[in-house]
């Protein structure tokens, strides 16, 4: 009887170890899913504020000028573009250019995207 109980407990222990590593692997999957969802939210935010289709928001992520940006605005922003880090955006807020983190765009109300990297 003790041998049977020992075998059952050994199998149970092995299954718990396997379950532990399965759950650990799933946490990595969740972080990948979260990064994909965050990227989608950024694209939709850009598309919403620039009133452009979502496909074009993907181009903005690569580092392009926003929609309806005048030559004067491009000239003003030209010196800031090389200094931009990933996920930073140049915005026009109340006539002034501001470099802002794209993850926090939802905090702002009235702005125009000049350049997005």
Secondary structure, 3 states (H helix, E strand, C coil): CHHHHHHHHHHHHHHHHHHHHHHHHHHHHHHHHHHHHHHHHHHHHHHHHHCCCHHHHHHHHHHEECCCCCHHHHHHHHHHHCCCCCCEEEEEECCEEEEEEHHHHHHCCCCEEEEEC
